[in-house]
Amino acid sequence: MNGISTATGSASCRFAHYFVVCGVDTETGLEPDDLAGEGFEQSPIRRSFKSNVLVHYPESTERNPFNKDAVNMLCMPRGLAFRTQVDSLETQFHSFTTVADDGTRTYGFVHTFYEQVTNAQITTAMQTLFQMHHVEHHSSSSASSPSSSSSSSSSSSSSSASSPSTSSMDSLVSSLDESDVESLAGGSACLGCASSFDPERDTLYVSKALCLLTPLPFLQAARQFLSQLHQAVTSHTAPPLPLESYIHNILYEVPLPPPGRSLRFHGVQGPIVCQRPGPGELPLGDYPLGEVFSLLGVENMVQLLTCVLLEMQVLLYSQDYQRLMTVAEGITTLLFPFQWQHIYLPILPAPLHHLLDAPVPFFMGIQRRDGAQRASLNLPHEANLCFVDIDNHCVEAPEDLPLFPDQTELIQELSEVLLRFGLPPQGGVMTKPATAPPCLSSLVLEDLMEDRRNGNLGGEELAVLERLQALARRCGGGKMAHVGKTLGRVFEEEEEELRSAKMNVQLREVFAGRFATVFGRYEEFVLHSAPDLDSWLSNREGTCSFDKGSFLSVQPATHLHFLSRFLETAMFSSFVDGKVIARWADREPLLQLFDSRLERERLYDTEEEDSRNCHYQNCTMLFESAQAIERRLLKADHTAIHPHLLDMRIGQGRHQQGYFPKLQAEVLAQGHSTNKWSGRVTATRRTDPKRPTSTETSGLDNEQRQKHTFGRKNLRQSKLLDPSPLAVTQTHREFVDGLLSECRLKTKRMLMERMGKESVELGQGEANITGLQENTLIHGLCDLLERTWGHGLQLKQGKSALWSHLLHYQATQEKMESPAESSVSIGLDQKRLDDGTLFLKGTLLQDMRFVQTMSEGLSEVGQARAWIHLALEKKLLSQHLKELLTNQELLRQLYKPHAFLLCEEEREQFLFHLLSLNTVDYLCFTRVFTSISIPYRVVIMPMKKLSIAMTTVNPWVCVSGELGDSGVRQLPKNTQEIFFQCKNLGRLSTLQLGQENSGLLAKCLIDCVIVYNEITGHTYRFPCGRWLGKGVGDGSLERVLIGQLVSPGGEEDADRWSGTPPELSSPPLGLRTVLGSLGGRSRMMSVEVQEDMREAANNLVKHFHKPEQERGNLTVLLCGEGGLVLSLEKFFLHGFRSNRLFQRNVFAWDFVEKAVVSMETADQMGDLRGSTEPLSLPCDSLCHYVHAINASPRNIGKEGKFQLLVCLGVRDRLLSQWILLLAECPLTARTYEEGALLRDRAAVHSLSRILHTLNDFTIALETALVKGVDL
């Protein structure tokens, strides 16, 4: 197969797919662009007019059909631009990209220049528009006076008449009478040169765009080709060949360079070189990252990349279209091995500005209009928006953006790379536009340049060439000086291109190295549960393909905030899906490259390092990657066929300086060879039979290809570029369906995360870190609600769409309520704090008011999130939102007709999915907003028969939680409840209950204590079931109770249990009675007691093996029902003898006290006998601890003292030794029966070993447990 047929045989292996010319269509005339968002008060020459695709070649290709409307919009995003001779006529270059439905990208490169208007109709239409603009301007000025109401109406009628939005301007010219034209013309001169147009005085120019569409981002090569093409048009002399020859050559005869090779082809005025990375290198990235870092700076770039990785909405903002594209493409090339999965439009044309409403993650860019400010954009989505003002070098990131893993070290490494290339890391540098390629008119000079590129010049020739250049520089004028200057400029540009390419790859290697470090072991956590591809695809939504909990459990703590959110992105899910599908199909190229790099790193990295404590390592591939690119750019591996004469009709396509010629369609419409060189084979491009054919490599070599979107419903990218009303409606309909589907999936995931059984089935097992993942999922829910409320929003206060709606609703409701009604409604649900403050409870508006009064300094976005957290914790989120949406009139004022919130059926389903979250308990508000003040209500519940005894006691309480305690709160006399406000205590764990009256009559039997959180509605129950008072029970005047969360529904729901299993509480009265009675002792089975002991110790071990931030309440595991204290109490009471009659209660503390007395007595007897052996260390410590507990001023009773001894013993790693000591005490044989566990050596040693395992952990006890004990 020869070189030409290889290029023309398949469009997928050609360098370029299409050549396009866009501009003004003289047949349709001028059409104002209604979608440009411009007012008619603007000067006509500054308005936008519709452009058209004038020609494109070829007509279409099979794999890449030509999208005429999309290409036209992206070539001229603001439509046609007109200029006069007094304006700047500088050429502009920009590029764009389109994404096919399968994820394949096509790149467009556009060279825009100004061409003189020669069509009389266009010139006349522009003159007419100027005259009408003057009349309208004059009319509006006169209408501004208050007395001229009639003038105002005539002005409005003339305004409507002067805005023919869709009709041709040709008809507008003919509609004017001669007298009108004369009167209009009379006023044209007064407008001045700056805003007027006179065809006799001024020359009119209009923009025209030359565009090249390519499958890969060959930015530099395409830019040079188009620039040389335009230079041939503006040159005084005709080019060596007709322009059709060069265009035909680039379309049909220049192939893609093979992977790992470089290719030289020829433009109109000189050679052009492009290259492609090899199989083991990073994908092609030709956009200058150095320019991006210069504009934004290293810190801003890392922050922007973090936003993109977390799939936030990213909006770029700049006057320069190419800057938008450079930043967007620069960021996406840094994502390797991941790929952006959502809307990607780095240049958003004016007709597509409705996509700013999109309630999905997007990466878009819009042009800054002259003098426009950030505030004038009226963006509907700002809560989760990353706004990048490129021209002002700033990045506005969303709130609570997590740090990128090892961000400080990463910034340092990137700064070192930039400094090596002479760029400041702080950014803020305005980059100069690239200069046009040189005009190489001399064939000798061109040959010299090619020889130099290919290394064909020897030392002598190079020295001569350099001397020639130096001589030319010293000469002041003449042709020799021009040649020397041109040659030096070429050398400088070559060096700059090489420098830019090396810097690009080194910056990208730094990020690739970071991802390889963080995800180096990702394959270990991929779950392969499906037997075949079909079953995997059919159960895609219900299948978990990655063990997120286990993966996070081995990551450094500083990385968790970022990684927990990144694992929830579509970007990461698509990456994992590719790995799963690789079992049954070929691996996606990016995944294959990433895996091969990981394998290579494992070969060289022999040290096993704990991923949680690994140190930052700089990338080791920087210079190796740069050398590979340098080799390809310095010497071209292949040369394409030179442009040549085609079989063309003589007379067409003649050179006319400054005008792009009308091309001959016959020779450009198809790629079959029509020239006499058709049989020639270029030696350097013969097909290697071992190399895969073009059709085999095309899919593998398209770096942006996204194959694996089988089970994921994505928006059709091609539809997004259709500005027609029908397509826009369909797009927003898809947005609505997508929001509903996302809500269903998110709520399902949140439910499964909260329910233990489902979490284990998902493969998370014991390694899950539910709290972190729960926070991440709730953050995702907040983001979803913000995006839903931002869809179609047209009236907004602040940055939060949801909070804006709530504020409008609040204002509406407050206007409707009369002061009398509001005072009555407040009186129904009010309480008074112990300090006299009035507190309101309950509804949507009252929750809003509480959030507004929080002393956290929250922004609008923060307030909206606080409100969502509170409603979710109260199980009122769906109910509150339903109430919010009942005001239909307000909805219609705030939202456009296509908004999600105006789609009634979908809105109801959305609320239904949110309602399902009521089946589980959340503490998201309590645990996130830790510094706020919360009102609590405490109610003491005595046994019903003895409730009258409460009048004899003077009780006090101290409530403790995860975040602190309330301090001692004295109940008012003759009451059973207290209402107080204090700093958020978090989830409540213990409650100290005591009384100050120590008289014999001051005693009562307490059933439980109820604590209400009046903000979140949570109810905590602290069971007691014991006496409080002297001379009854164990004589305790103070008890430490362990609480359980009963219900988050408030007081009215206190009797209803939620779907989440409750925590263990204090042992109830019935169980204590069984433990304390002689009859109960005889019935306790030794096997059950030992099993309970093992289970209690095992729960403690599992507690400490979880990540620290995910552990539950340690006090519950120690002192709650089924805890260590109760299990040990059972052990000590098993087989206990008692000489007491009537089976009165006995306590384990009785035995411990007697044992200590026995040991001390034995020690004293030993002293009398002259024994020199002191007490052993365990014996000494036990005696010391028991005396310290007895000496405590707290009256905690015998049960409380035993609990305190066990807690202190396990904290100080002494408990296992004490058990052995007590078992060997002589008193034990007299106190316990023969079959008692404490007399069973095997059982005692087994218990000691179990307790010894707890010595490996650091146990911190709550202050409520150890208060008052001096050790």
Sequence and secondary structure as in RCSB ss.txt:
>XXXX:A:sequence
MNGISTATGSASCRFAHYFVVCGVDTETGLEPDDLAGEGFEQSPIRRSFKSNVLVHYPESTERNPFNKDAVNMLC
MPRGLAFRTQVDSLETQFHSFTTVADDGTRTYGFVHTFYEQVTNAQITTAMQTLFQMHHVEHHSSSSASSPSSSS
SSSSSSSSSSASSPSTSSMDSLVSSLDESDVESLAGGSACLGCASSFDPERDTLYVSKALCLLTPLPFLQAARQF
LSQLHQAVTSHTAPPLPLESYIHNILYEVPLPPPGRSLRFHGVQGPIVCQRPGPGELPLGDYPLGEVFSLLGVEN
MVQLLTCVLLEMQVLLYSQDYQRLMTVAEGITTLLFPFQWQHIYLPILPAPLHHLLDAPVPFFMGIQRRDGAQRA
SLNLPHEANLCFVDIDNHCVEAPEDLPLFPDQTELIQELSEVLLRFGLPPQGGVMTKPATAPPCLSSLVLEDLME
DRRNGNLGGEELAVLERLQALARRCGGGKMAHVGKTLGRVFEEEEEELRSAKMNVQLREVFAGRFATVFGRYEEF
VLHSAPDLDSWLSNREGTCSFDKGSFLSVQPATHLHFLSRFLETAMFSSFVDGKVIARWADREPLLQLFDSRLER
ERLYDTEEEDSRNCHYQNCTMLFESAQAIERRLLKADHTAIHPHLLDMRIGQGRHQQGYFPKLQAEVLAQGHSTN
KWSGRVTATRRTDPKRPTSTETSGLDNEQRQKHTFGRKNLRQSKLLDPSPLAVTQTHREFVDGLLSECRLKTKRM
LMERMGKESVELGQGEANITGLQENTLIHGLCDLLERTWGHGLQLKQGKSALWSHLLHYQATQEKMESPAESSVS
IGLDQKRLDDGTLFLKGTLLQDMRFVQTMSEGLSEVGQARAWIHLALEKKLLSQHLKELLTNQELLRQLYKPHAF
LLCEEEREQFLFHLLSLNTVDYLCFTRVFTSISIPYRVVIMPMKKLSIAMTTVNPWVCVSGELGDSGVRQLPKNT
QEIFFQCKNLGRLSTLQLGQENSGLLAKCLIDCVIVYNEITGHTYRFPCGRWLGKGVGDGSLERVLIGQLVSPGG
EEDADRWSGTPPELSSPPLGLRTVLGSLGGRSRMMSVEVQEDMREAANNLVKHFHKPEQERGNLTVLLCGEGGLV
LSLEKFFLHGFRSNRLFQRNVFAWDFVEKAVVSMETADQMGDLRGSTEPLSLPCDSLCHYVHAINASPRNIGKEG
KFQLLVCLGVRDRLLSQWILLLAECPLTARTYEEGALLRDRAAVHSLSRILHTLNDFTIALETALVKGVDL
>XXXX:A:secstr
  HHHHHHH GGGBS SEEEEEE  TTT   B GGG   TTS GGGS B  EEEEEESS  SSS   HHHHHHHH
STT B EEETTS    EEEEEEEE TTS EEEEEEEEEEEE   HHHHHHHHHHHHHHHHHHHHHHHHTSTT HH
HHHHHHHHHHHT  SSS HHHHHHHS HHHHHHHHHTGGGG GGG   TTT  EEEEEEEEEEESS  HHHHHHH
HHHHHHHHHSSS  SS HHHHHHIIIII B   TT EEEEE SSSEEEEE   TTS     S HHHHHHHH HHH
HHHHHHHHHTT EEEEEES HHHHHHHHHHHHHTTTT    SEEESS  GGGGGGGG SS EEEEEE  TT  GG
GG  S  TTEEEEETTTTEEE  TT    TTHHHHHHHHHHHHHHTT  TT                HHHHHHHH
HHHTT   HHHHHHHHHHHHHHHHS SHHHHHHHHHHHHHHHHHHHHHHHHHHHHHHHHHHHHHHHHHTTTGGGG
B    SSHHHHHHTTTT   B HHHHHHTS GGGHHHHHHHTTSHHHHHHHHHHHHTTTS   HHHHHHHHHHHH
HHHH      TTS      S HHHHHHHHHHHHHS SEE          TTTT   TTS     HHHHS  S  S
TTTT   GGG   TTS  HHHHHHHH TT     TTS    HHHHT  SHHHHHHHHHHHHHHHHHHHHHHHHHH
HHHHSHHHHHHTT GGG  HHHHHHHHHHHHHHHHHHHHHTTB   SSS HHHHHHHHHHHHHHHHS HHHHHHH
HHHTEEE TTS EEE  SHHHHHHHHHH TT   HHHHHHHHHHHHHHTT HHHHHHHHTT HHHHHHHB TT G
GG HHHHHHHHHHHHGGGGS   HHHHH TTSEEEEEEEEEE GGGGGGGGG  EEEEEEETTEE   EE  TT 
SEEEEEEE   SEEEEEEEES  STT  EEEEEEEEEETTT  EEEEEEEEEESTTSTT  SEEEEE EEEETT 
GGGTT   SS     S  HHHHHHHHSHHHHHH  HHHHHHHHHHHHHHHHHHHHS GGG   HHHHHHSTTSHH
HHHHHHHHTTB    STT    HHHHHHHHHHHHHHHHHHHHHTT      HHHHHHHHHHHHHHTSS   HHHH
HHHHHHHHHHHTT HHHHHHHHHHSHHHHHHB TT GGG HHHHHHHHHHHHGGGGS     HHHHTT   
